[in-house]
Amino acid sequence: MSGFFNSSIGRKVAMALSAFFLMFFLLQHFAINILSIFNPDVFNEVSHFMGTNPLVQYALQPVLIFGVVFHFVMGFVLELRNKKANGIKYAKNNGAANSSWMSRNMIYSGIAILAFVVLHFIDFWIPEINTKYIVGDMSGLHNGEFRYFHELVEKFENPLRVVAYVIAFVFLALHLLHGFTSAFQSMGATAGRKKTLQNIGKAYSIIIPLGFIVIALFHHFNH
């Protein structure tokens, strides 16, 4: 196993697998959060289920946190090793003339996203952990009603936080525009369908971050 991670191919495959996992989670996270616009009651119910289900809390949540940490650590490792080996930036393809801005600057968009993840944990995950496991309130209620929608809206009252979220999702879109196809390429799955995957990647990379931006702006201006 150590030999796998010590090889260039092994590190790229591991990076791709963690990227697939995080992209699937991002899609699932978006599907839940978009409910807050169309049906707050369903959003509350789904959020309560996810927040109290033992499988989600004690199995999937630790795996998610590991996946986030692993992906960013592996990204930094690839950047440092590639720079040390040949001075070429992470994910750079066939020289600057043939590579996009996104591919040459994945490390910087990654740092911006990591900063956002920290902010997002401070905004939602840490208070949730405190409420459930320190205060000991697993009911999910606030003044007799589910608190999830209330807390979501409250976070987006501050315009500075909304701006931070919008900027972060712009960086996420830039990161995904290269990372989506790159992950499939690292797995050797682009043969004969690279153009199709690029189109799917562009759609995913624009629609999902834009959807999160719409959620933040909607709650900021409507509550």
C-alpha positions, -999 to +999 in steps of 0.1 A: +000+000+000+028+024+008+043+016-026+010+026-042+010+060-026+047+065-033+042+061-071+031+090-092+002+070-107-009+058-073-011+093-059-031+105-089-055+076-087-060+083-050-066+119-057-091+111-084-110+086-061-113+112-034-124+138-060-152+114-072-164+109-036-164+147-028-182+155-061-209+130-052-212+145-017-214+180-032-243+169-054-261+153-025-255+184-003-269+206-030-300+184-034-308+188+002-300+226+005-320+235-026-351+222-007-347+252+016-359+274-012-388+253-025-400+236+007-386+245+041-406+218+059-391+191+037-357+206+041-361+205+079-372+169+078-344+157+056-318+177+076-331+161+108-329+127+093-293+133+081-284+149+115-297+120+136-293+089+115-266+067+131-253+055+098-248+091+086-234+104+118-211+076+129-200+061+095-205+084+066-196+117+084-162+105+095-155+091+060-165+125+046-142+144+069-114+120+061-121+124+024-119+162+026-087+162+045-072+135+023-080+153-009-065+186+002-034+169+017-029+148-014-033+179-036-005+197-017+017+166-018+013+164-056+021+201-059+052+199-038+065+167-055+059+179-090+076+212-083+105+194-067+108+169-096+106+192-126+093+227-116+059+220-133+028+231-114+003+205-103-021+193-130-003+212-157-008+196-191+017+199-220+031+232-210+015+266-204+006+270-241-017+240-240-031+243-205-059+264-190-056+289-162-076+265-141-052+236-146-021+258-138-037+272-106-055+243-090-035+247-059-047+283-054-083+275-060-079+246-036-065+268-009-095+292-013-119+263-011-101+249+020-106+284+036-143+282+028-146+247+042-132+260+075-157+288+075-185+264+066-175+241+095-175+271+119-209+282+106-227+249+106-208+218+116-192+229+149-225+244+162-243+213+152-218+191+171-220+213+201-258+212+201-261+175+198-231+161+217-222+188+242-255+204+250-271+170+244-301+181+224-308+156+196-343+169+190-334+194+163-360+217+177-360+255+183-390+271+200-410+240+192-400+239+155-371+223+136-342+248+138-324+238+106-341+263+083-340+290+110-302+285+114-296+285+077-315+318+071-297+333+101-263+327+087-271+344+054-283+377+070-247+390+071-238+404+037-201+398+043-207+361+049-228+360+017-200+376-003-175+351+012-198+322+001-202+336-034-165+341-039-158+306-025-183+290-050-167+309-079-134+293-069-151+259-066-164+263-101-130+271-114-115+242-095-141+218-109-138+230-144-104+213-146-107+188-117-138+169-130-122+158-163-088+154-147-102+129-122-116+107-151-083+111-170-063+099-140-085+068-139-079+062-176-116+066-183-115+094-210-106+072-240-130+079-268-153+101-246-132+130-234-153+155-251-185+141-236-169+141-201-157+177-206-192+188-215-207+170-185-179+184-163-186+220-175-223+216-168-216+201-133-190+228-125-213+256-134-247+244-123-238+231-088-217+261-076-242+285-092-270+267-074-253+272-040-248+309-049-285+312-056-294+296-023-272+321-004-285+351-023-322+339-020-321+336+017-301+369+021-327+389+001-359+371+011-356+368+049 
